[in-house]
Amino acid sequence: MATTQAESTPNPNSLKFTTDDGAFLDGGVAAYASADEADDDPLARRLFTIAGVDDVFITPQFVTVSKTPAVDWSSVKPDVEAILTEHLSGR
């Protein structure tokens, strides 16, 4: 089963998720500031279903997820990790 690790960033509302279990994206980068922008990206679209997710940045090596300031990471992080693990397991 794939696993991810969360790392803090200089922005307290953003976490960087990495893995040793493959790539999150086949190449390039993808940045989305809303669910509407992420309509053609299944991973980003799923991440935006989490209440409080405000921005998603995807590279082959990592995913950075930003949340709204009003939401606590304890309610966002477990869902992000579950979606990323499912995504990696399905690749």
Residue pairs with C-beta under 8 A, 6 or more apart in sequence:
1 85
1 89
2 19
2 21
2 22
2 84
2 85
2 88
2 89
3 19
3 20
3 21
3 85
4 17
4 18
4 19
4 81
4 84
4 85
4 88
5 17
5 18
5 19
6 15
6 16
6 17
6 77
6 80
6 81
7 15
7 16
7 17
7 18
8 15
8 16
9 15
9 16
9 64
11 66
13 54
13 66
13 67
13 68
13 69
14 55
14 64
14 65
14 66
14 67
15 64
15 65
15 73
15 77
15 80
16 62
16 63
16 64
17 62
17 63
17 64
17 65
17 80
17 81
17 84
18 61
18 62
19 84
19 88
21 88
22 88
22 91
23 60
23 61
23 91
24 43
24 58
24 59
24 60
24 61
24 62
24 63
24 84
24 87
24 88
25 43
25 58
25 59
25 60
26 60
27 60
28 59
29 57
29 58
29 59
30 41
30 44
30 56
30 57
30 58
30 59
31 55
31 56
31 57
31 58
32 38
32 41
32 44
32 48
32 55
32 56
32 57
33 54
33 55
34 48
35 45
35 48
35 49
38 44
38 45
38 47
38 48
38 56
39 45
41 58
43 58
43 63
43 83
43 84
43 87
44 56
44 58
46 83
46 87
47 53
47 56
47 63
47 65
47 80
47 83
48 56
50 76
50 79
50 80
50 83
51 71
51 75
51 76
52 67
52 68
52 70
52 71
52 75
52 76
53 65
53 66
53 67
53 76
53 80
54 66
54 67
54 68
55 64
55 65
55 66
56 63
56 64
56 65
56 66
57 63
57 64
57 65
57 66
63 84
65 76
65 80
67 73
67 76
